[in-house]
């Protein structure tokens, strides 16, 4: 539900905005969304004892460095409609929207064994060509027995499991006999 509401706010913000201003707004909202990971901050923002004006002041002070009237107006609108809690959803939806617009995506490579940077770069360039985008991958050591590539914003998940490959080789040999 929050995601749908967030998309409506983003759609309104995109009208009359260029990609640079949307990237800047995304950066500001991502930083603001990080504040929602702090329990004390959430407790203050969700407290009925804190007035809407005080909540607005807190949030506007947090984004003051951006010096953007559009961001200030959006914050005031969110406070007025009691939708402060969707700021993290707005930040995530903005990040996805900017990624889709610029065709620049981040992904993760999971494996239980260490991979050479050259392999990760080759995977990145191959996927970039395949999807006509700029995909950058980072490596995360995981207990996955094989290699798994995940680019969430594009909906791509590719995995090569050692056990599955072994079973397919055995199955192929059995069929050949």
C-alpha positions as CSV (number, residue, x, y, z in Angstrom):
1,X,0.0,0.0,0.0
2,X,2.8,2.4,0.9
3,X,4.5,1.7,-2.4
4,X,1.4,2.7,-4.3
5,X,1.1,5.9,-2.4
6,X,4.8,6.6,-2.8
7,X,4.6,6.2,-6.6
8,X,1.8,8.8,-6.7
9,X,4.0,11.3,-4.9
10,X,6.9,10.5,-7.2
11,X,4.8,10.8,-10.3
12,X,3.8,14.3,-9.2
13,X,7.4,15.3,-8.4
14,X,8.6,14.1,-11.8
15,X,6.4,16.6,-13.6
16,X,8.6,19.5,-14.5
17,X,11.7,17.9,-13.0
18,X,14.8,16.8,-14.8
19,X,16.8,13.7,-14.0
20,X,19.5,15.6,-12.1
21,X,16.9,17.1,-9.7
22,X,15.3,13.7,-9.3
23,X,18.7,12.1,-8.4
24,X,19.3,14.9,-5.8
25,X,15.8,14.3,-4.4
26,X,16.5,10.6,-4.3
27,X,19.7,11.2,-2.4
28,X,18.0,13.4,0.2
29,X,15.1,11.0,0.7
30,X,17.5,8.0,1.0
31,X,19.4,9.9,3.7
32,X,16.1,10.8,5.4
33,X,15.0,7.1,5.2
34,X,18.1,6.0,7.0
35,X,16.9,8.1,10.0
36,X,13.9,5.7,10.2
37,X,16.2,2.9,11.2
38,X,16.9,4.8,14.5
39,X,14.3,3.7,17.1
40,X,14.4,7.0,19.0
41,X,13.8,9.0,15.8
42,X,10.8,6.8,14.9
43,X,9.5,7.1,18.4
44,X,9.6,10.9,18.2
45,X,8.1,11.0,14.7
46,X,5.2,8.6,15.6
47,X,4.5,10.1,19.0
48,X,1.1,11.7,19.4
49,X,2.6,14.1,22.0
50,X,4.7,15.8,19.2
51,X,2.7,18.2,17.2
52,X,2.7,18.2,13.4
53,X,4.5,21.5,13.4
54,X,7.3,20.1,15.5
55,X,7.5,17.0,13.3
56,X,7.6,19.3,10.2
57,X,10.4,21.3,11.9
58,X,12.4,18.2,12.6
59,X,12.1,16.8,9.1
60,X,12.7,20.2,7.4
61,X,15.9,20.7,9.5
62,X,17.1,17.3,8.3
63,X,16.7,18.3,4.7
64,X,17.7,22.0,5.0
65,X,21.1,21.4,3.3
66,X,19.3,20.4,0.1
67,X,18.0,23.9,-0.2
68,X,15.0,22.7,-2.3
69,X,11.6,24.2,-2.2
70,X,10.1,21.0,-3.8
71,X,11.5,18.8,-1.1
72,X,10.3,21.1,1.6
73,X,6.9,21.2,0.2
74,X,6.7,17.4,-0.1
75,X,7.8,17.1,3.5
76,X,5.1,19.6,4.6
77,X,2.5,17.7,2.6
78,X,3.5,14.4,4.1
79,X,3.2,15.8,7.6
80,X,-0.1,17.4,6.8
81,X,-1.6,14.2,5.5
82,X,0.0,12.1,8.3
83,X,2.1,10.1,5.9
84,X,5.5,10.6,7.4
85,X,6.0,6.9,7.8
86,X,6.1,6.3,4.0
87,X,9.3,8.3,3.6
88,X,11.4,5.1,3.4
89,X,9.0,3.7,0.7
90,X,9.3,7.0,-1.2
91,X,13.1,6.8,-1.1
92,X,13.1,3.2,-2.4
93,X,10.6,4.0,-5.1
94,X,12.6,7.0,-6.2
95,X,15.8,5.0,-6.3
96,X,14.1,2.4,-8.5
97,X,12.6,5.1,-10.7
98,X,15.9,6.9,-11.2
99,X,17.6,3.5,-11.9
100,X,15.0,2.7,-14.6
101,X,15.3,6.2,-16.1
102,X,19.1,6.2,-16.2
103,X,19.5,2.5,-16.9
104,X,22.1,2.2,-14.2
105,X,21.6,-0.8,-11.8
106,X,23.4,-2.3,-8.9
107,X,23.5,-6.0,-8.3
108,X,25.1,-8.6,-6.0
109,X,27.1,-11.8,-6.8
110,X,26.7,-14.4,-4.1
111,X,29.1,-17.4,-3.7
112,X,30.6,-19.6,-1.1
113,X,34.1,-19.4,-2.8
114,X,36.0,-16.2,-3.5
115,X,35.7,-14.8,-7.0
116,X,38.3,-12.9,-8.9
117,X,37.5,-9.2,-9.6
118,X,37.9,-10.0,-13.3
119,X,35.1,-12.6,-13.2
120,X,32.8,-10.1,-11.5
121,X,33.7,-7.4,-14.1
122,X,33.0,-9.9,-16.9
123,X,29.6,-10.8,-15.4
124,X,28.9,-7.1,-15.1
125,X,29.8,-6.2,-18.7
126,X,28.0,-9.3,-20.1
127,X,24.8,-8.4,-18.3
128,X,25.2,-4.8,-19.2
129,X,25.3,-5.7,-22.9
130,X,22.5,-8.2,-22.6
131,X,20.1,-5.8,-21.0
132,X,21.4,-2.6,-22.7
133,X,22.1,-1.0,-19.3
134,X,25.0,-0.2,-17.0
135,X,25.1,-2.9,-14.4
136,X,27.6,-2.8,-11.6
137,X,28.0,-5.9,-9.4
138,X,29.5,-6.4,-6.0
139,X,30.6,-9.6,-4.4
140,X,29.1,-11.0,-1.2
141,X,30.5,-14.2,0.3
142,X,27.5,-16.4,1.1
143,X,26.9,-20.1,1.9
144,X,25.3,-20.6,-1.6
145,X,27.1,-23.6,-3.2
146,X,27.7,-22.1,-6.6
147,X,27.3,-18.6,-8.0
148,X,24.2,-16.5,-7.8
149,X,23.8,-13.1,-9.5
150,X,20.9,-10.9,-8.4
151,X,20.0,-7.5,-9.9
152,X,16.7,-6.8,-8.0
153,X,15.7,-3.6,-9.9
154,X,15.7,-5.4,-13.2
155,X,14.2,-8.6,-11.8
156,X,17.2,-10.7,-12.8
157,X,18.3,-13.7,-10.7
158,X,20.8,-16.1,-12.3
159,X,22.2,-19.0,-10.4
160,X,24.6,-21.8,-11.1
161,X,24.4,-24.4,-8.3
162,X,27.2,-27.0,-8.2
163,X,24.8,-29.7,-7.0
164,X,22.3,-29.0,-9.7
165,X,25.0,-29.0,-12.4
166,X,26.4,-32.3,-11.0
167,X,22.9,-33.9,-11.1
168,X,22.3,-32.7,-14.6
169,X,25.6,-34.1,-15.8
170,X,24.7,-37.5,-14.2
171,X,21.2,-37.4,-15.7
172,X,22.7,-36.6,-19.2
173,X,25.2,-39.5,-18.9
174,X,22.4,-41.9,-17.8
175,X,20.3,-40.8,-20.8
176,X,23.3,-41.3,-23.2
177,X,23.8,-44.8,-21.9
